[in-house]
Amino acid sequence: MGASNLRQLSLSLSSEFSQIPIGPNSTRIAIITYSDTATVVADLRELNSSADVSKALLSLKVSNSSSAAGINDAMLFAHGVADACYGDTQCNIDHSLVYVVIGASLK
């Protein structure tokens, strides 16, 4: 995925997420990217508003890798981020978890 497509995707997701309440007592969002490796950009405690989510999404950079081998690690990280929040009232994950996975390798 090129830089312009990533920006368009980030803008689209930002717009969608701006329609729902985000914060400690409502919806929690984490952002995990992957290519050949996975990276936790923001865990469930870090993004406390639609503006925070938008800023994080718009700060994403295109990877130089054409590999998607990190998807397994990304899913493990996602489960780890969620597990770290059980019992933490700041995370508020008493509801079903939803994972949005988008492949964004260069090829």
C-alpha distance (Angstrom), angle and dihedral (degrees) to the residues before:
residue distance angle dihedral
M1 . . .
G2 3.76 . .
A3 3.79 126.5 .
S4 3.82 94.0 -99.7
N5 3.82 92.3 51.1
L6 3.80 91.3 47.4
R7 3.80 90.3 50.4
Q8 3.82 91.1 49.4
L9 3.80 90.6 48.9
S10 3.81 90.7 48.1
L11 3.81 91.1 50.2
S12 3.79 91.5 48.0
L13 3.82 93.2 49.3
S14 3.81 90.3 45.1
S15 3.78 89.7 54.0
E16 3.81 92.3 49.0
F17 3.80 93.6 46.9
S18 3.82 91.2 47.9
Q19 3.80 87.2 68.3
I20 3.82 94.2 65.3
P21 3.79 131.5 60.4
I22 3.81 111.8 -103.8
G23 3.78 124.3 -167.2
P24 3.79 147.0 84.5
N25 3.82 93.3 -58.9
S26 3.78 97.2 40.6
T27 3.80 137.9 25.9
R28 3.81 117.4 -4.6
I29 3.81 122.3 -155.3
A30 3.78 131.4 -167.7
I31 3.80 125.0 -172.7
I32 3.80 121.3 -146.7
T33 3.79 122.3 173.8
Y34 3.77 128.6 -163.9
S35 3.77 143.2 -175.7
D36 3.79 116.3 139.9
T37 3.84 86.5 -20.5
A38 3.80 134.3 25.2
T39 3.80 127.5 -121.1
V40 3.80 130.7 -169.6
V41 3.80 102.8 -135.2
A42 3.82 93.6 178.1
D43 3.79 130.9 -2.7
L44 3.80 126.0 -145.2
R45 3.82 93.0 -85.5
E46 3.81 98.9 51.5
L47 3.79 106.4 64.4
N48 3.80 110.7 66.8
S49 3.80 103.5 163.0
S50 3.78 142.7 23.3
A51 3.80 87.3 -101.3
D52 3.83 90.5 56.9
V53 3.81 90.7 50.5
S54 3.79 92.3 47.4
K55 3.81 92.3 48.8
A56 3.82 91.4 49.8
L57 3.80 93.3 46.9
L58 3.79 93.5 47.3
S59 3.81 90.7 49.9
L60 3.82 92.9 60.6
K61 3.78 115.8 116.7
V62 3.78 129.8 -151.4
S63 3.79 113.9 -105.8
N64 3.79 119.6 -125.7
S65 3.78 88.5 -139.7
S66 3.79 123.2 97.8
S67 3.80 90.9 -160.7
A68 3.79 127.4 103.5
A69 3.80 93.0 -171.6
G70 3.81 90.8 120.0
I71 3.80 93.5 69.4
N72 3.79 91.6 96.3
D73 3.80 91.0 52.4
A74 3.81 89.8 45.7
M75 3.80 91.3 55.9
L76 3.81 91.0 46.1
F77 3.82 89.4 49.7
A78 3.82 89.6 50.0
H79 3.80 91.1 54.2
G80 3.82 89.7 45.0
V81 3.80 92.4 51.2
A82 3.80 89.6 51.2
D83 3.81 93.9 44.7
A84 3.82 90.4 51.7
C85 3.81 89.0 58.9
Y86 3.79 101.5 51.8
G87 3.78 107.1 116.9
D88 3.81 92.8 12.5
T89 3.81 108.3 117.1
Q90 3.81 91.0 -158.3
C91 3.81 90.1 65.1
N92 3.82 97.3 49.5
I93 3.79 96.8 -164.1
D94 3.79 97.2 155.9
H95 3.79 89.2 125.9
S96 3.78 134.3 70.7
L97 3.78 116.4 -65.6
V98 3.79 119.5 -124.5
Y99 3.79 123.1 -166.0
V100 3.80 120.7 -158.7
V101 3.80 109.4 -160.1
I102 3.78 120.0 -173.4
G103 3.78 122.6 178.8
A104 3.76 109.7 -136.5
S105 3.78 107.3 168.0
L106 3.78 118.5 143.7
K107 3.80 94.3 -110.4
